Amino acid sequence: MAGMDNTISDSPFILGTMDFGTRVGTDEAFALLDSFVAGGGVWLDTANCYSFWADSSGVGGASERVIGAWLRARPGARDVVRIATKVRQNPLVPHTWPQSAEGLSARAVRTGVEESLRRLGVDHVDLLWAHAEDRTVPMAETVGAFGELVAKGTALRVGAANHTAWRVERARSLAREQGVEPWTALQLRHSLVQPRPLTRLTEAGHRLLADEDLDLAQSEGLTVWSYSSLMWGSYVRTDKPLPRTYDHPGTAGVLAVLDDVAGELSATKNQVVLAWLMRQGIDPIVGASRVEQIEEALAARRVRLDDEHLARFAEAR
């Protein structure tokens, strides 16, 4: 790919591609991917189920197909990006989720990954996620299937999305017993504002990052990715209000501090939120529909929050 540096380096910012092929057309997605890579971005996050709810087919795969088409159109692109995808949630029967979600049986995991590789046009993924828990399948079976894929080189690393900390630790223990690669990454929903405690999220399948997740990650050296990091634009768009579960005094206080800090640092509010996440060692996933949003998010790497900023946000809660 012309002008592309063929070295891969870690980047704390992940491009979320959930809407590619559905709400974001192919040409727009190509422009976003080009801008992301040109700005030094590395990780692409997708899933085999993206986005079945927005696709007339009723099944996923659109996002992976668009990424695959981009890779074919950009010689050398595979050498400079890392690809993360997920199995567990893709409907096996159109328009029947969650009843027909594929699950995490060994057969489902293998089949799901094979189909993802075909759509992406690659021989391996850099990180494979278990998209959600599947308590109908013995955990030892799921752990063995993921470990087998790493042993074959089909996935270079494996991680757990939307899993409780105790199940992740249990899975890691089982991996040690089986002598296979354990989950070494967590993906959970997290942002600067937090919902009222003990309230149910309206978004099906979402699990919030909790203190025990961070404790586990820090003690075991696990990578943490956050999704819904910018709350669907709610920090900056009046037409995108926060969900009602975020309507409490702590949110108002945090938003006031956010406005002040953004002004002090000559940064956008979105950039401050991303910087706040990265300051805690959390790698944010950010979706985009315009190139300017990619550029804004990448620039957040230059925003520096100090301990005093962190304390102000903590006190506002």
Phi, psi and chi 1 to 4 in degrees:
 res  aa     phi    psi   chi1   chi2   chi3   chi4
   1 MET       -  125.2 -173.4  170.6  176.5      -
   2 ALA   -57.7  132.7      -      -      -      -
   3 GLY    75.0   12.1      -      -      -      -
   4 MET  -100.1  130.6 -159.8  174.9 -101.4      -
   5 ASP   -76.0  126.6 -179.1   -2.3      -      -
   6 ASN   -87.9   16.8  -73.0  -34.0      -      -
   7 THR  -103.6  145.6   60.9      -      -      -
   8 ILE  -107.0  131.6  -73.8 -178.4      -      -
   9 SER  -130.2  155.1   61.0      -      -      -
  10 ASP   -70.6  141.6  -74.9  -35.7      -      -
  11 SER  -132.0  139.0  171.4      -      -      -
  12 PRO   -80.4    8.5   31.3  -35.4      -      -
  13 PHE  -124.8  128.3  165.6   53.5      -      -
  14 ILE  -114.5  135.2  -59.9  104.0      -      -
  15 LEU   -85.6  117.3  178.5   60.3      -      -
  16 GLY   -82.8  127.2      -      -      -      -
  17 THR  -114.2   21.6   66.7      -      -      -
  18 MET   -53.7  -38.2 -177.6  175.2   70.5      -
  19 ASP   -89.9   -1.1  -69.0  -27.5      -      -
  20 PHE   -64.4  131.6  -73.1    8.5      -      -
  21 GLY    87.6   -8.6      -      -      -      -
  22 THR  -123.9  -86.9   48.7      -      -      -
  23 ARG   -74.5  -23.1  -64.7 -171.8  177.5   98.4
  24 VAL  -113.5  117.5  175.2      -      -      -
  25 GLY   -68.6  167.9      -      -      -      -
  26 THR   -60.9  -46.7  -60.9      -      -      -
  27 ASP   -61.4  -43.0  -69.5  -15.6      -      -
  28 GLU   -65.0  -41.0  -68.3   81.5    2.7      -
  29 ALA   -63.1  -41.2      -      -      -      -
  30 PHE   -60.3  -42.5  -84.2   33.0      -      -
  31 ALA   -63.7  -39.5      -      -      -      -
  32 LEU   -66.0  -43.7  -65.5  171.6      -      -
  33 LEU   -64.5  -42.3  -71.8  161.2      -      -
  34 ASP   -61.6  -43.6  -70.5  -16.8      -      -
  35 SER   -66.0  -40.8  176.1      -      -      -
  36 PHE   -60.0  -49.1  179.0   68.1      -      -
  37 VAL   -67.4  -41.2  171.6      -      -      -
  38 ALA   -60.9  -29.6      -      -      -      -
  39 GLY   -88.1    6.6      -      -      -      -
  40 GLY    94.2    7.9      -      -      -      -
  41 GLY   -69.6  151.2      -      -      -      -
  42 VAL  -125.4  -50.9  172.3      -      -      -
  43 TRP   -91.0  134.1  -82.5  101.8      -      -
  44 LEU  -112.9  130.8  -50.0  178.5      -      -
  45 ASP  -113.2  123.2 -178.4   72.8      -      -
  46 THR  -138.2 -170.3 -173.6      -      -      -
  47 ALA  -161.0  153.0      -      -      -      -
  48 ASN   -68.7  -16.4   66.9  -15.6      -      -
  49 CYS   -93.6   -3.4   70.3      -      -      -
  50 TYR   -79.3  131.8  -69.6  162.6      -      -
  51 SER  -116.8   94.3  -70.7      -      -      -
  52 PHE   -59.6  -30.2   70.0   83.9      -      -
  53 TRP   -74.7  -16.9   55.1   90.7      -      -
  54 ALA  -111.2    6.7      -      -      -      -
  55 ASP  -111.0  131.8 -163.0  -48.9      -      -
  56 SER   -61.6  -21.5   59.8      -      -      -
  57 SER   -69.9  -22.9   69.9      -      -      -
  58 GLY    79.9    5.1      -      -      -      -
  59 VAL  -131.7  165.7  -64.9      -      -      -
  60 GLY   -86.3 -169.1      -      -      -      -
  61 GLY   114.4  -16.8      -      -      -      -
  62 ALA   -62.4  -44.5      -      -      -      -
  63 SER   -61.5  -46.8  173.1      -      -      -
  64 GLU   -62.9  -38.1  -68.9  178.4  -27.7      -
  65 ARG   -64.2  -40.2  -76.8 -168.5  -67.5  -89.4
  66 VAL   -65.2  -43.9  168.7      -      -      -
  67 ILE   -61.2  -42.4  -66.9  171.3      -      -
  68 GLY   -60.0  -41.5      -      -      -      -
  69 ALA   -65.5  -39.3      -      -      -      -
  70 TRP   -64.1  -42.7  176.8   76.2      -      -
  71 LEU   -61.3  -40.2  -68.8  172.3      -      -
  72 ARG   -68.4  -32.6  -70.0 -169.4  -62.2  -86.4
  73 ALA   -82.7  -11.9      -      -      -      -
  74 ARG  -124.9   84.3  -57.5  -70.0 -170.4  -93.5
  75 PRO   -53.3  131.2  -25.9   35.3      -      -
  76 GLY    90.8   -8.5      -      -      -      -
  77 ALA   -63.1  -37.3      -      -      -      -
  78 ARG   -62.4  -24.4 -177.3   65.6 -178.4  102.3
  79 ASP   -75.9  -16.3  -62.4  -32.5      -      -
  80 VAL  -117.7    2.1  -63.2      -      -      -
  81 VAL  -123.5  152.6  -64.9      -      -      -
  82 ARG  -109.4  139.1  -70.1 -167.7  176.2  111.9
  83 ILE  -114.8  127.5  -60.6  172.0      -      -
  84 ALA  -116.7  130.2      -      -      -      -
  85 THR  -133.3  174.7 -165.3      -      -      -
  86 LYS  -135.6  149.2  -46.0  177.5 -169.4   73.2
  87 VAL  -123.4  153.5  -66.1      -      -      -
  88 ARG   139.4  -38.1  163.0   66.1  176.9   96.6
  89 GLN  -106.8   -6.3  -64.0  -75.7   36.0      -
  90 ASN   -67.3  129.6 -159.2   27.8      -      -
  91 PRO   -66.7  133.8  -17.3   30.6      -      -
  92 LEU   -82.5  -22.7  -60.4  177.8      -      -
  93 VAL  -122.6  124.1  179.4      -      -      -
  94 PRO   -53.9  140.2  -25.8   34.7      -      -
  95 HIS    62.5   27.9  -52.7  -68.8      -      -
  96 THR  -130.4   33.7   59.5      -      -      -
  97 TRP   -82.7  140.3 -171.6   89.8      -      -
  98 PRO   -93.6    1.3   34.1  -35.9      -      -
  99 GLN   -54.9  -38.3  -55.0   94.0  -59.7      -
 100 SER  -105.5   16.1   71.2      -      -      -
 101 ALA   -57.4  139.8      -      -      -      -
 102 GLU   -62.5  -29.1   64.3 -161.9  -39.3      -
 103 GLY    81.1 -171.9      -      -      -      -
 104 LEU  -124.7   30.9  -71.5  177.1      -      -
 105 SER   -67.1  160.4   68.5      -      -      -
 106 ALA   -57.6  -41.7      -      -      -      -
 107 ARG   -65.4  -43.0  179.3  178.5  179.2 -179.4
 108 ALA   -63.6  -41.1      -      -      -      -
 109 VAL   -64.0  -48.2  170.6      -      -      -
 110 ARG   -61.7  -46.9  -65.3 -172.4 -164.0  105.6
 111 THR   -64.3  -43.8  -59.7      -      -      -
 112 GLY   -59.5  -43.5      -      -      -      -
 113 VAL   -68.4  -41.8  171.4      -      -      -
 114 GLU   -57.2  -43.1  -72.5  170.4    3.4      -
 115 GLU   -69.5  -36.7  -66.6  175.4  -11.1      -
 116 SER   -63.2  -44.6  -72.6      -      -      -
 117 LEU   -60.8  -39.6  -64.9  179.2      -      -
 118 ARG   -63.7  -45.5  174.6  177.4   52.6   78.4
 119 ARG   -66.0  -39.7  -73.5 -172.0  -70.9  -96.5
 120 LEU   -75.9  -23.4  -69.6  162.7      -      -
 121 GLY    72.5   33.9      -      -      -      -
 122 VAL  -127.5  165.5  -60.4      -      -      -
 123 ASP   -99.3   -5.8   59.8    5.8      -      -
 124 HIS  -160.4  161.0   73.5  -82.9      -      -
 125 VAL  -114.4  154.3  -66.7      -      -      -
 126 ASP   -82.3  -24.0  -59.3  -79.7      -      -
 127 LEU  -151.9  127.1  176.0   52.7      -      -
 128 LEU  -113.7  126.3  176.9   67.0      -      -
 129 TRP  -103.7  142.9  -62.5   96.7      -      -
 130 ALA   -83.5  111.4      -      -      -      -
 131 HIS   -66.9  -29.2 -156.2  161.7      -      -
 132 ALA  -161.7  166.5      -      -      -      -
 133 GLU   -67.3  152.8  -63.7  177.4   -3.0      -
 134 ASP  -136.3   94.4 -177.3   -2.9      -      -
 135 ARG   -83.1    5.0  -59.9 -163.7  179.0 -163.8
 136 THR   -88.4   -8.7   69.4      -      -      -
 137 VAL  -116.3  135.3  173.4      -      -      -
 138 PRO   -55.8  133.3  -23.7   33.7      -      -
 139 MET   -60.7  -33.5 -171.3  177.7  -71.1      -
 140 ALA   -60.5  -34.5      -      -      -      -
 141 GLU   -68.0  -45.0  178.4  179.4  -17.4      -
 142 THR   -63.1  -46.1  -60.6      -      -      -
 143 VAL   -60.0  -42.5  167.3      -      -      -
 144 GLY   -63.4  -39.2      -      -      -      -
 145 ALA   -66.2  -43.2      -      -      -      -
 146 PHE   -66.3  -40.8  -87.5   73.8      -      -
 147 GLY   -63.6  -36.7      -      -      -      -
 148 GLU   -62.8  -40.4  174.7 -173.4  -56.0      -
 149 LEU   -65.5  -36.7  -68.5  170.3      -      -
 150 VAL   -68.1  -42.4  175.2      -      -      -
 151 ALA   -60.4  -32.7      -      -      -      -
 152 LYS   -83.3  -10.4  -69.8 -179.3  176.7  179.7
 153 GLY    83.5    7.9      -      -      -      -
 154 THR   -71.4  -33.5  -56.8      -      -      -
 155 ALA  -130.3  133.9      -      -      -      -
 156 LEU   -81.8  -31.9  -58.1 -170.8      -      -
 157 ARG  -142.1  162.5  -70.9  179.1   62.3 -164.4
 158 VAL  -134.2  149.6  -71.9      -      -      -
 159 GLY  -148.5  172.5      -      -      -      -
 160 ALA  -120.8  125.0      -      -      -      -
 161 ALA  -106.5  138.3      -      -      -      -
 162 ASN    59.1   35.8  -60.4  -53.5      -      -
 163 HIS  -109.4  148.4  -79.7   60.0      -      -
 164 THR   -70.2  153.3   58.5      -      -      -
 165 ALA   -61.2  -38.7      -      -      -      -
 166 TRP   -67.9  -32.9   75.4  -95.5      -      -
 167 ARG   -74.0  -33.4  -75.6 -178.1   65.7   83.0
 168 VAL   -63.9  -45.7  172.9      -      -      -
 169 GLU   -65.2  -38.2 -178.5   49.5   37.4      -
 170 ARG   -62.4  -42.7  175.4   59.5 -179.9  150.5
 171 ALA   -63.3  -39.2      -      -      -      -
 172 ARG   -66.0  -37.0  -74.1  171.5   54.1   79.0
 173 SER   -64.3  -43.6  177.3      -      -      -
 174 LEU   -63.5  -37.3  -72.8  167.6      -      -
 175 ALA   -63.0  -40.9      -      -      -      -
 176 ARG   -62.9  -41.3  -71.7 -169.3  -68.9  -90.3
 177 GLU   -63.9  -37.4  -67.5  174.5   11.5      -
 178 GLN   -84.0  -12.0  -64.9 -179.2   23.8      -
 179 GLY    72.0   33.8      -      -      -      -
 180 VAL  -119.7  169.1  -60.4      -      -      -
 181 GLU   -65.1  129.3 -176.6   73.0   11.9      -
 182 PRO   -87.4  166.4   34.2  -36.0      -      -
 183 TRP   -63.6  129.7  -72.9  -25.8      -      -
 184 THR  -124.1   14.1   58.3      -      -      -
 185 ALA  -146.8  148.4      -      -      -      -
 186 LEU  -121.9  141.1  -51.8  176.6      -      -
 187 GLN  -130.9  120.9 -175.1  176.5  147.9      -
 188 LEU  -144.9  163.0  -64.0  143.9      -      -
 189 ARG   -79.0  132.3  175.2  168.1  154.7  178.7
 190 HIS  -162.4  142.5 -167.7   52.6      -      -
 191 SER  -157.0  179.2 -169.5      -      -      -
 192 LEU   -63.9  -45.3  179.4   60.3      -      -
 193 VAL   -84.2  150.5  -66.7      -      -      -
 194 GLN  -128.2  146.0  -67.3  -69.5  -60.6      -
 195 PRO   -72.6  167.7   27.6  -34.3      -      -
 196 ARG   -58.6  139.9  -69.1 -169.5  -56.9  -86.3
 197 PRO   -57.7  142.6  -23.7   34.0      -      -
 198 LEU    68.4   13.6  -54.8  179.4      -      -
 199 THR   -93.3  146.6   55.0      -      -      -
 200 ARG   -83.6  133.5 -177.1 -176.8  -63.7  -86.2
 201 LEU   -74.5  142.9  -63.8  174.2      -      -
 202 THR   -81.3  -17.0   57.4      -      -      -
 203 GLU   -83.5  115.4  -64.4   78.6   19.3      -
 204 ALA   -61.3  131.3      -      -      -      -
 205 GLY    88.2  -10.0      -      -      -      -
 206 HIS   -75.8  141.0  -73.6 -158.4      -      -
 207 ARG  -130.6  128.5 -177.1  180.0  -68.4  -81.8
 208 LEU   -77.0  144.2  -68.9  167.8      -      -
 209 LEU   -67.2  134.0 -177.3  143.3      -      -
 210 ALA  -120.4  168.0      -      -      -      -
 211 ASP   -57.2  -37.6  -71.2  -17.3      -      -
 212 GLU   -67.3  -26.7   54.6  -97.0   32.0      -
 213 ASP   -67.7  -44.6  -59.5  -53.7      -      -
 214 LEU   -66.2  -38.3  -71.8  176.7      -      -
 215 ASP   -59.7  -45.7  -70.5  -16.2      -      -
 216 LEU   -63.1  -45.3  174.0   62.9      -      -
 217 ALA   -61.9  -43.6      -      -      -      -
 218 GLN   -69.2  -38.5  -69.1  166.5    2.1      -
 219 SER   -74.3  -29.8   64.8      -      -      -
 220 GLU  -106.9   -0.5  -62.3  -65.8  -39.7      -
 221 GLY    71.0   36.0      -      -      -      -
 222 LEU   -89.1  146.4  -51.8 -177.0      -      -
 223 THR   -77.0  142.1  -58.6      -      -      -
 224 VAL  -122.1  123.9 -179.7      -      -      -
 225 TRP  -110.1  144.0  -72.2   10.7      -      -
 226 SER  -116.8  140.7   64.2      -      -      -
 227 TYR  -115.5  169.9   64.6   85.8      -      -
 228 SER    52.9   36.3  -61.9      -      -      -
 229 SER   -63.0  -33.6  -55.3      -      -      -
 230 LEU  -107.8   14.7  -63.6  178.6      -      -
 231 MET    51.5   45.5  -61.7  -60.2  -65.8      -
 232 TRP    57.3   29.2  -47.6  -73.2      -      -
 233 GLY    90.3    4.4      -      -      -      -
 234 SER   -67.3  -20.5  -64.4      -      -      -
 235 TYR   -70.9  -24.1  -70.9  110.2      -      -
 236 VAL  -126.9   -7.8  -64.7      -      -      -
 237 ARG  -117.6  121.9  -67.8  179.5   54.9  177.0
 238 THR   -70.0  -21.7   57.1      -      -      -
 239 ASP   -85.1    1.9   63.4  -36.6      -      -
 240 LYS  -124.7   69.2  -69.4  -86.5 -170.4  175.3
 241 PRO   -65.2  151.9   25.6  -35.1      -      -
 242 LEU   -62.5  150.3  -71.2  164.9      -      -
 243 PRO   -57.7  155.2  -25.1   34.7      -      -
 244 ARG   -59.2  -27.4  -68.8 -178.6   61.8 -174.7
 245 THR   -65.4  -12.8   53.4      -      -      -
 246 TYR   -96.4    4.3  -70.2   80.2      -      -
 247 ASP   -84.8   89.0 -174.7    9.8      -      -
 248 HIS  -155.7  164.5   59.1   85.6      -      -
 249 PRO   -57.9  -33.7  -26.7   35.7      -      -
 250 GLY   -61.7  -37.6      -      -      -      -
 251 THR   -63.3  -45.3  -65.4      -      -      -
 252 ALA   -59.4  -41.8      -      -      -      -
 253 GLY   -65.0  -44.0      -      -      -      -
 254 VAL   -64.4  -41.7  167.1      -      -      -
 255 LEU   -65.4  -34.0  -67.2  178.5      -      -
 256 ALA   -65.8  -44.0      -      -      -      -
 257 VAL   -64.4  -40.6  173.9      -      -      -
 258 LEU   -58.4  -43.4  174.3   60.4      -      -
 259 ASP   -62.2  -42.7 -164.4   50.5      -      -
 260 ASP   -65.6  -47.3  -69.6  -17.3      -      -
 261 VAL   -65.0  -40.4  171.6      -      -      -
 262 ALA   -59.6  -41.5      -      -      -      -
 263 GLY   -65.8  -42.0      -      -      -      -
 264 GLU   -64.0  -36.0  -67.4  164.4   14.0      -
 265 LEU   -96.1    1.9  -60.8  179.1      -      -
 266 SER    52.8   44.5  -61.4      -      -      -
 267 ALA  -123.0  163.8      -      -      -      -
 268 THR   -80.5  161.0   67.9      -      -      -
 269 LYS   -63.2  -37.8  -71.8 -173.8  -79.4 -170.2
 270 ASN   -61.8  -40.3  -79.8  -16.5      -      -
 271 GLN   -64.5  -38.3  -72.3  171.5  -22.1      -
 272 VAL   -65.8  -41.2  172.6      -      -      -
 273 VAL   -61.2  -45.8  172.9      -      -      -
 274 LEU   -63.8  -40.7  -64.9  175.4      -      -
 275 ALA   -64.3  -37.6      -      -      -      -
 276 TRP   -61.7  -41.7  178.6   82.0      -      -
 277 LEU   -66.1  -48.4  -71.4  162.6      -      -
 278 MET   -65.4  -31.9  -68.9 -174.6  -73.9      -
 279 ARG   -61.4  -25.0  179.7   70.0  160.4   70.8
 280 GLN   -96.5    9.3  -61.5  168.9   80.3      -
 281 GLY    79.7   17.1      -      -      -      -
 282 ILE  -100.6  131.2  -62.8  169.7      -      -
 283 ASP   -94.3  112.7  -61.6  -19.9      -      -
 284 PRO   -82.4  138.6   27.8  -31.6      -      -
 285 ILE   -92.0  130.9  -58.6  170.1      -      -
 286 VAL  -128.8  124.8 -179.6      -      -      -
 287 GLY   -88.5  156.3      -      -      -      -
 288 ALA  -150.5  152.3      -      -      -      -
 289 SER  -123.3   -5.2   57.5      -      -      -
 290 ARG  -137.2  147.9  -58.8 -166.4  -48.5  -85.0
 291 VAL   -59.2  -36.6  166.9      -      -      -
 292 GLU   -59.8  -32.3  -50.4   90.6   83.0      -
 293 GLN   -68.8  -36.6  -66.0  169.0  -25.9      -
 294 ILE   -62.3  -48.2  -64.6  -74.7      -      -
 295 GLU   -62.1  -40.3  -65.5  169.6  -15.1      -
 296 GLU   -63.2  -45.2  176.8 -171.7   10.5      -
 297 ALA   -66.4  -43.2      -      -      -      -
 298 LEU   -62.2  -33.6  -72.5  169.1      -      -
 299 ALA   -68.8  -16.9      -      -      -      -
 300 ALA   -63.2  -19.6      -      -      -      -
 301 ARG   -63.7  -19.7  -65.6  174.3  -62.9 -175.7
 302 ARG   -95.1   -3.5  -62.1 -168.7  -67.3  -89.4
 303 VAL   -83.8  126.7  175.7      -      -      -
 304 ARG  -113.0  115.1  -64.3  -72.3 -178.9  -96.7
 305 LEU   -98.3  135.1  -61.6 -177.8      -      -
 306 ASP  -100.7 -178.9   58.6   27.6      -      -
 307 ASP   -61.7  -33.3  -69.2  -17.6      -      -
 308 GLU   -65.8  -39.0 -172.4  -93.9  -20.1      -
 309 HIS   -62.5  -46.3  -67.5  128.2      -      -
 310 LEU   -60.3  -41.2  -62.1 -176.2      -      -
 311 ALA   -63.9  -38.9      -      -      -      -
 312 ARG   -63.3  -41.2  -75.0  161.4   63.2 -174.3
 313 PHE   -65.8  -41.8  -77.7  121.0      -      -
 314 ALA   -63.8  -40.9      -      -      -      -
 315 GLU   -67.3  -30.6  -69.3  168.5    3.0      -
 316 ALA   -71.0  -20.8      -      -      -      -
 317 ARG   -69.4      -  -65.2 -179.0 -174.5  -78.8
